[in-house]
């Protein structure tokens, strides 16, 4: 039925998960660079890949026990192998560690990372106490090294300034369109229903501008990007576009209803906000220096 078709479409080869899992090493690196830019996005992709690996390991266990596979399990087994996925997980973990070392975490990412790190440190402390009580010197040594690494990582992340949010992929075009919308909002505010022919012509372009914004916003969204982060990036772009329009039109308007957006510095009620679709867990699912 329609539901089955919809489900099949959602799980089709065009999904970012399938594209990335099936990509060769070179394409995988390129796609991650282009579409999975932030630490949080990489973390969510890593969790997704680890989930697939776990399912494949479970399937391999069933096959070893000569148990029948479901059609879904068979399809997953016939797709990308666990070894190829482990290589991708390794690449992602390395890229994430690099971002930590180079101070490329945003404010929210830093908070989530440090929160997770504290949990890990507490767990390592407990393991050290237990190993000491059991007289396992080698284990104590290994755990102490882990603890030291975590403490160094914590200091690095705490001391690093928060990285700014990445600009939208189509940010330059969107800024111009947001500025145009601000101009239309200004016309409506100043004219109070008394429009010139020129005003009406400009206002008639609003649906087209709205549509262009919707398309470019969708294309600008990163793969595995958190809803709130995407909204924040869109709002920053809107603010920049409206601010640029205000500066450009800072000179007094020549007449009421002028297309100038002089002095207009905020997004009026008529402007759009990002339409972000839910796409998974929040950024609070932090990466650990050990995992």
C-alpha positions, 0 to 999 in steps of 0.5 A: 500500500501507500504506507509501504511505498512511503517506507520503502522510499524513506529507506531508498539508496538516496538517503544520506546514510545509504550514500555514505555507507556505500561510498568508496573511501575517496567519495566518503571523505569528500562527502563528509567534507562537503555535507557532514562538516560539524563535530555534532554531524560527524558524531551522529553519522558515527553512531549510525554506522556503529548501529549498522555494524552492531546489526551486522555482527548480530546477523553474522551470529545468526548465520553461524548458528544456522538460523534463518534470516529475515528479508530485512536482515538478508538485505542488510547482509548483502549490502555493505560489509562490516569491515568496510563500515569499521574503516569508515568509523575509524576515519570519522573517529580520527576526524572528530579527534582532530576537531577536538585537538584543533578547537573546532567545537561550537559552544554547544558541542563543547558543553556536550563533549565535556559533560560526556568526558566527566562521565567517562573520567568518573567511570575510569576512576572507579575502574582504577580503584577496583583494579588496585584492590584486585592487585592488577598492576598492568590494568591500573597502568593502562587505565591511568594512561587513559585517565591522563589522556582524558584530563589533557583532552578536557583541558584542551577543550576547556581552554579553546574558544568556541568555534563559530557556527558554520555558514549556510552552504547557499548563505550568500544567495539567501542573504540577498533574498532575506534582504529583499523580504525585509524590503517588502516588509518595510514597504507594507509597514510604511505604505499602510495599505496605500501602495503605488504600482511599483510597490504592488509589483515588488510585493507580487514577487513575495511568493517567488522569493519565499519559494526560492528561500525554501529551496535554498534552505533545504539545500543548505542543510547538512546531513545528520544536522540537528534541528536546533543547530540548523535553525540557529544557522538560518537565523544568523543568515537572516540577521546578516541579510537584514542587517546588510539591507538596513545599512544599504538603505540607511539614507532617508527614503525618497518617498513613502513606499520606497523599496529602501529598507533604511533603518530596518534592523529586525526580521518583521513578522512576515519573514520566514523561519527555517522549516527544519524536519526532525532527523534524529537525536540531539547534539547532547549525544556527545563523542568520547575521547575513548570511543 
